[in-house]
Amino acid sequence: MVVTAPDPRSVRAASVEVLRQLRLPLPPPQFPLVWEPGDQVELRPTAEIEARAAILHLVLARCFGMPPDAAMSWLLGSHLVEQVTPPEWQFVVGGKGDHRSFVLHHEAVYALAWVLGLTKHLDPEVPPDERLAETLPHLPAAETFAQWRSRTLAAPRAVAECAAALDLYYCLDWAFLEAERLGAPPRMIDANAIGQRRWALEWAVILRGPYHDPPAGWEEIDLST
């Protein structure tokens, strides 16, 4: 459901306060807002978010030894082949690509699970819940996507809450990189983890307004700014 986005300045003030509490560098006054007053916001369809989380979960399983034939069988049985991106496909089928970058997607899966209401928090000081895998398709038992959806019954969070999390992780991404540049990396999850969580939120939260492009594909999310 499309709704009016919350006041971006109030959301930004809350994000900056979190940075202050974490003793991280604060963004400069000209640091851009994620959205403007009057913009609209919505989440991607629940089934689409669930599919993305399930596919990333499968990619992670391939990283840790799941045979390609078993992975392909699961994708076919779950009718998700068309939603796999080209880089993911090359990795799932032939093991081609940056193994380390795919492993980092664990944090993106965690953020998507949070959006779906399957995990309780998205605290930047805390790593993913060790029980995260229990909330995702049970691949060793060949649980299909449809069976998993029936078992979990996702209850996505309020779109305003997800938008606020996006703004926070947008600020955190800058703050972590700045802290590392200054030689004082925080003693918590690292910048790669923050970037992955932001990636997931940037994809899941759709902003609409005069300065926003149409929703981007998973591989098209731009984290350079």
WODASUL-V535944 format. One line per field, one symbol per residue. phi: phi as a letter, one per 30 degrees, with the letter a starting at -180 (. if undefined). psi: psi as a letter, one per 20 degrees, with the letter a starting at -180 (. if undefined). burial: 1 if it has 24 or more other ideal C-beta (glycine too) atoms within 12 Angstrom, else 0. A space follows every 50 residues. Layout:
phi = ???
psi = ???
burial = ???
This chain:
phi = .dbdddedddddddddddedddhcecddedddddbcejdcbacdeedddd ddddddddedddecjddddddddddddchcedcddedddddddbidkded dddddeddedddddedicbdbbddcbdeedceeddceddechddeddddd ddhebededdddddddddddddedddddddddibddcaeddddddddded deddcccbldccdeecdedcdccdc
psi = pprpqrohhgghhhghhggghilqqpqrhjpqqhrqpirqqrqqqghggg ggggghggghhhhkipqhghgggggghiljgijpqghgghgggjjqangh hhhiihhggghhhghijiqhrlpiiprqpijghhirpnhhjkprgggghh hhmqnqrqhhghghhggghgghgggghgghhikmpqmaqrhggghggggg ghghpppprijprqpqrgiipoji.
burial = 00001101001100110110010110100000111000111111010111 11111111111110010000100110010100111011101110000000 01011111111111111110011100010001101110100011100110 01010110111111111111111111111000000100101111111111 1111111000000000010010100
